[in-house]
Amino acid sequence: MGVVIEIPSALKQYVNDQDEVEVSGSSVEEVFEALVSEYAEVKVNLFDENGKIRNFINVYLNDDDIRYANGLKSKVQDGDTIQIVPSVAGGCSTEKNI
């Protein structure tokens, strides 16, 4: 058993249309390295040119935001779940307040 990464709809095309991918690693960083090693096309969508998680990507380890833990250095164990959650921005309304 490894760590399960829940894949958002926007990235499924890069992981053979899977909802989840299971990989091994001892930290979030190692898990992501394993993910992009197996599915290279997902890398550009997760990481910027400096190798940092893109600003609009939120990462949760067992429902806890890794930004408030140790970031990519957060330790993981077999059976843990990582959620990749792209931020969603809204549009504008064409209705006027009356």
CYANA upper distance limits for C-alpha pairs under 8 A (distance plus 0.5 A):
  1 MET  CA     22 GLU  CA      8.45
  1 MET  CA     78 ASP  CA      6.28
  1 MET  CA     79 GLY  CA      6.98
  2 GLY  CA     22 GLU  CA      6.34
  2 GLY  CA     23 VAL  CA      5.87
  2 GLY  CA     24 SER  CA      5.36
  2 GLY  CA     25 GLY  CA      8.07
  2 GLY  CA     77 GLN  CA      8.01
  2 GLY  CA     78 ASP  CA      5.05
  2 GLY  CA     79 GLY  CA      6.39
  2 GLY  CA     80 ASP  CA      8.14
  3 VAL  CA     22 GLU  CA      5.95
  3 VAL  CA     23 VAL  CA      5.96
  3 VAL  CA     24 SER  CA      6.33
  3 VAL  CA     25 GLY  CA      7.90
  3 VAL  CA     31 VAL  CA      7.86
  3 VAL  CA     76 VAL  CA      7.97
  3 VAL  CA     77 GLN  CA      7.38
  3 VAL  CA     78 ASP  CA      5.82
  3 VAL  CA     79 GLY  CA      5.89
  3 VAL  CA     80 ASP  CA      5.62
  3 VAL  CA     81 THR  CA      6.34
  3 VAL  CA     82 ILE  CA      7.84
  4 VAL  CA     20 GLU  CA      6.90
  4 VAL  CA     21 VAL  CA      6.19
  4 VAL  CA     22 GLU  CA      4.90
  4 VAL  CA     23 VAL  CA      7.10
  4 VAL  CA     79 GLY  CA      7.44
  4 VAL  CA     80 ASP  CA      6.88
  4 VAL  CA     81 THR  CA      5.29
  4 VAL  CA     82 ILE  CA      6.68
  5 ILE  CA     20 GLU  CA      5.99
  5 ILE  CA     21 VAL  CA      5.72
  5 ILE  CA     22 GLU  CA      6.64
  5 ILE  CA     23 VAL  CA      8.25
  5 ILE  CA     81 THR  CA      6.33
  5 ILE  CA     82 ILE  CA      5.18
  5 ILE  CA     83 GLN  CA      6.37
  5 ILE  CA     84 ILE  CA      7.88
  6 GLU  CA     19 ASP  CA      6.59
  6 GLU  CA     20 GLU  CA      5.07
  6 GLU  CA     21 VAL  CA      7.21
  6 GLU  CA     81 THR  CA      7.72
  6 GLU  CA     82 ILE  CA      6.63
  6 GLU  CA     83 GLN  CA      5.40
  6 GLU  CA     84 ILE  CA      6.86
  7 ILE  CA     11 LEU  CA      6.83
  7 ILE  CA     12 LYS  CA      6.61
  7 ILE  CA     18 GLN  CA      7.67
  7 ILE  CA     19 ASP  CA      5.72
  7 ILE  CA     20 GLU  CA      5.95
  7 ILE  CA     21 VAL  CA      7.80
  7 ILE  CA     83 GLN  CA      7.49
  7 ILE  CA     84 ILE  CA      6.70
  8 PRO  CA     12 LYS  CA      6.89
  8 PRO  CA     19 ASP  CA      7.67
  8 PRO  CA     84 ILE  CA      6.91
  8 PRO  CA     85 VAL  CA      7.04
  8 PRO  CA     86 PRO  CA      8.10
  9 SER  CA     13 GLN  CA      8.46
  9 SER  CA     19 ASP  CA      8.24
 11 LEU  CA     15 VAL  CA      7.63
 11 LEU  CA     42 VAL  CA      7.40
 11 LEU  CA     45 ASN  CA      8.23
 12 LYS  CA     16 ASN  CA      6.98
 12 LYS  CA     17 ASP  CA      4.90
 12 LYS  CA     18 GLN  CA      6.23
 12 LYS  CA     19 ASP  CA      7.19
 13 GLN  CA     17 ASP  CA      5.47
 13 GLN  CA     18 GLN  CA      8.47
 14 TYR  CA     39 TYR  CA      7.15
 14 TYR  CA     41 GLU  CA      6.19
 14 TYR  CA     42 VAL  CA      5.91
 15 VAL  CA     21 VAL  CA      8.34
 15 VAL  CA     39 TYR  CA      6.47
 15 VAL  CA     42 VAL  CA      7.81
 21 VAL  CA     35 LEU  CA      8.38
 23 VAL  CA     31 VAL  CA      6.76
 23 VAL  CA     34 ALA  CA      6.79
 23 VAL  CA     35 LEU  CA      7.12
 24 SER  CA     30 GLU  CA      8.13
 24 SER  CA     31 VAL  CA      6.33
 24 SER  CA     34 ALA  CA      7.35
 24 SER  CA     78 ASP  CA      8.16
 25 GLY  CA     29 GLU  CA      8.49
 25 GLY  CA     30 GLU  CA      5.39
 25 GLY  CA     31 VAL  CA      5.23
 25 GLY  CA     34 ALA  CA      7.83
 25 GLY  CA     76 VAL  CA      7.72
 25 GLY  CA     77 GLN  CA      8.42
 26 SER  CA     30 GLU  CA      6.77
 26 SER  CA     31 VAL  CA      7.67
 26 SER  CA     75 LYS  CA      6.21
 26 SER  CA     76 VAL  CA      5.70
 26 SER  CA     77 GLN  CA      6.94
 27 SER  CA     31 VAL  CA      6.74
 27 SER  CA     72 LEU  CA      7.35
 27 SER  CA     73 LYS  CA      6.09
 27 SER  CA     74 SER  CA      5.86
 27 SER  CA     75 LYS  CA      4.69
 27 SER  CA     76 VAL  CA      5.51
 28 VAL  CA     32 PHE  CA      6.68
 28 VAL  CA     71 GLY  CA      8.29
 28 VAL  CA     72 LEU  CA      5.50
 28 VAL  CA     73 LYS  CA      6.61
 28 VAL  CA     74 SER  CA      6.22
 28 VAL  CA     75 LYS  CA      6.96
 28 VAL  CA     76 VAL  CA      6.95
 29 GLU  CA     33 GLU  CA      6.67
 29 GLU  CA     72 LEU  CA      5.25
 29 GLU  CA     73 LYS  CA      6.54
 29 GLU  CA     74 SER  CA      8.30
 30 GLU  CA     34 ALA  CA      6.68
 31 VAL  CA     35 LEU  CA      6.70
 32 PHE  CA     36 VAL  CA      6.68
 33 GLU  CA     37 SER  CA      6.48
 34 ALA  CA     38 GLU  CA      6.79
 35 LEU  CA     39 TYR  CA      6.42
 35 LEU  CA     40 ALA  CA      8.32
 36 VAL  CA     40 ALA  CA      5.16
 36 VAL  CA     41 GLU  CA      7.80
 36 VAL  CA     42 VAL  CA      6.71
 36 VAL  CA     43 LYS  CA      6.00
 39 TYR  CA     43 LYS  CA      8.21
 41 GLU  CA     45 ASN  CA      8.22
 42 VAL  CA     46 LEU  CA      6.95
 43 LYS  CA     47 PHE  CA      6.35
 44 VAL  CA     48 ASP  CA      7.19
 45 ASN  CA     54 ARG  CA      8.23
 46 LEU  CA     53 ILE  CA      6.19
 46 LEU  CA     54 ARG  CA      6.30
 46 LEU  CA     57 ILE  CA      7.52
 47 PHE  CA     51 GLY  CA      5.81
 47 PHE  CA     52 LYS  CA      5.69
 47 PHE  CA     53 ILE  CA      4.99
 47 PHE  CA     54 ARG  CA      5.66
 48 ASP  CA     52 LYS  CA      6.02
 48 ASP  CA     53 ILE  CA      6.81
 48 ASP  CA     54 ARG  CA      5.94
 53 ILE  CA     57 ILE  CA      7.15
 56 PHE  CA     86 PRO  CA      6.22
 56 PHE  CA     87 SER  CA      5.62
 57 ILE  CA     84 ILE  CA      7.31
 57 ILE  CA     85 VAL  CA      6.28
 57 ILE  CA     86 PRO  CA      4.94
 57 ILE  CA     87 SER  CA      6.55
 58 ASN  CA     65 ASP  CA      7.85
 58 ASN  CA     84 ILE  CA      6.51
 58 ASN  CA     85 VAL  CA      5.46
 58 ASN  CA     86 PRO  CA      6.47
 58 ASN  CA     87 SER  CA      7.46
 59 VAL  CA     65 ASP  CA      6.48
 59 VAL  CA     66 ILE  CA      6.59
 59 VAL  CA     67 ARG  CA      8.42
 59 VAL  CA     82 ILE  CA      7.41
 59 VAL  CA     83 GLN  CA      6.21
 59 VAL  CA     84 ILE  CA      5.40
 59 VAL  CA     85 VAL  CA      6.64
 60 TYR  CA     64 ASP  CA      5.48
 60 TYR  CA     65 ASP  CA      4.89
 60 TYR  CA     66 ILE  CA      6.14
 60 TYR  CA     82 ILE  CA      6.02
 60 TYR  CA     83 GLN  CA      5.53
 60 TYR  CA     84 ILE  CA      7.20
 60 TYR  CA     85 VAL  CA      8.35
 61 LEU  CA     65 ASP  CA      6.92
 61 LEU  CA     66 ILE  CA      6.83
 61 LEU  CA     80 ASP  CA      7.71
 61 LEU  CA     81 THR  CA      6.41
 61 LEU  CA     82 ILE  CA      5.11
 61 LEU  CA     83 GLN  CA      7.05
 62 ASN  CA     80 ASP  CA      6.74
 62 ASN  CA     81 THR  CA      5.72
 62 ASN  CA     82 ILE  CA      6.69
 62 ASN  CA     83 GLN  CA      8.24
 63 ASP  CA     82 ILE  CA      8.29
 63 ASP  CA     83 GLN  CA      8.00
 64 ASP  CA     68 TYR  CA      8.38
 65 ASP  CA     69 ALA  CA      7.68
 66 ILE  CA     70 ASN  CA      6.74
 66 ILE  CA     71 GLY  CA      5.16
 66 ILE  CA     72 LEU  CA      7.55
 66 ILE  CA     74 SER  CA      7.39
 67 ARG  CA     71 GLY  CA      5.45
 69 ALA  CA     74 SER  CA      7.04
 70 ASN  CA     74 SER  CA      5.16
 76 VAL  CA     80 ASP  CA      6.87
